[in-house]
Amino acid sequence: MIPPTRRPPPTGDPSSVDVGVPALAGAIATVIFAVGMLPMVVKAARTKDLRSYSRSNIVLSNVGNAVQSVYVFSLPAGPIWALHSFYLATTALMLLWHVRYTDLPTPARGAELVSSPDAGDRRRLIASEP
């Protein structure tokens, strides 16, 4: 078994910052996640067509991000702050656009299944059976 290595204590000199593997992995992951989300945001901005997105999912994402912020911003500044800030901004923007550009269907008063075209076909099938 290889014994764990110990890092020397920081010197306080800003030029001797030890980035380390975890911080480097965090920075790379932040870029990958952001690049993966950008096409969705760009398409939504360009087309203003957000009907394929679930408003309840976007709302829950915003609530989750707000709660997660309590934890993330208690950590030392680093790549996770950049990633989380990007998520906060994009999910808030998607919610704003969804509210602004998407009309949610509202059921008509007194609407029943019988008034749908499929229900009419079903009724004819039942009436034609012996």
Secondary structure, DSSP 8 states (H G I E B T S, - for coil): -----------S-GGG---HHHHHHHHHHHHHHHHHHHHHHHHHHHH---TTS-HHHHHHHHHHHHHHHHHHTTS-SSHHHHHHHHHHHHHHHHHHHHHHH-------TT--GGGSHHHHHHHHHHHH--
